[in-house]
Amino acid sequence: MSDRRPLAEWKGPLGAARRQWPWVVVVALAALGLGLVALGQWRTGLAFLGSAMIVGGLLRWALPAPGILAVRGKALDVALYLGLGLALIVIDAIATVDW
């Protein structure tokens, strides 16, 4: 017999993080990107922000229950996450200003 509890029974902040792990992954990548931007590494930070959005889109597409990554319909969520992530990476790649 397994001693693992169903997701609904996980309580408290750690339980919430376990239930919403796709969101935690995306937010952690985005926070890392914002931290890099704040430290002056804006190109790397922007690449992390774009990557966070792409990871969010892929998780939304691949997982049957992605938690709070599911905001609208699946197709629209995936298109917006991937489109925004790609736009951020393209802006990072073509920006010519380097302070």
ABEGO torsion letter per residue (X at the ends): XBABBBAAABBEAAAAAAAAAAAAAAAAAAAAAAAAAAAGBAAAAAAAAAAAAAAAAAAAAABABAEAABABBAAAAAAAAAAAAAAAAAAAAABABBX
